Amino acid sequence: MSVVTSPSKAEVPPCTQTVCEGMQGCAQLSFVHSDGATRLKDLYQTSPLRVLFPIPVTRDVMSAALVTTSGGLVGGDRLDVELSVDANAAVQFIGQAAEKVYRSKGPDTIFQARLEVGKEAWLEWLPQETILFDQARLRRRTSVNVASGGTFLGAEFLVFGRTAMGETVNTGLIRDVWNVRKSGKLVWMDALHMSGDLKAQLNHPAGFDGARAAATSLLICDEAEKHLDFVRTVLEAAPRDVKCAVTITNGILVTRWLAFDAQLLRHAFATYWSALRHELKGLPQVMPRLWHM
């Protein structure tokens, strides 16, 4: 894969001054629209986070890929990402690979993302799976602010254990929070919180009903409700073993998936994502190459 890298900017303050027990990684990026194209304006990064810039396919938007060089996260680690896409710029931000959260003896793993989408800007926030090992403890918060005319298509993807290896998640903690603002006004909040006996909650009919993989996607834009019927049509093609649904809440289009097989869910999610990006912006109806590696 061909990439272009940009040097870190030492004079930029770090994302957070919080003292943590483990690694503390930070990535700050901003993009602008200049001379008819989206360009990187600022980049600050500290280990174990690195940002690479894969060359996109023809007629696609600028691509940025987040890499965690440590190979996984443990209790006490903290990652902070701040991403700003200024007016008229267009960016696809993807995780380089699935993120692994290992067993913790007590401390939580913290991940915080703060995302700003400017007027008439476009941001695709596409992390790959977060795989939770047994006894993992993860607290994740994604905060999004979208200006008038901007579009945010984002997602999070959780996998409980490595089912292909017969691993079962028994205990742990997961708190996954979304905060959404339009032009600075809070319009939607959502939190998944599970702790203690995760196995029982995953198996309960009123919980995950046996599912071991879950995904959520948000479409935040002006008149998002116009795309509700289109997404419902796309979801109808999902495999029978993948439960999925879409709704509108306070102007936000929210889509969710549940499945026992993470690969089946991944396939259904990719069908949705590639179709919707094409419907919204006329972009190639494909997933990024990193998605298939």
PyMOL commands that set and color helices and strands:
alter all, ss='L'
color gray80, all
select helices_A, chain A and resi 163-165+198-203+224-235+262-281+289-292
alter helices_A, ss='H'
color red, helices_A
select strands_A, chain A and resi 3-4+24-34+37-46+49-54+62-68+78-85+90-95+99-101+109-117+122-126+130-132+137-146+151-160+171-182+185-197+213-220+243-249+252-259
alter strands_A, ss='S'
color yellow, strands_A
deselect
rebuild
show_as cartoon
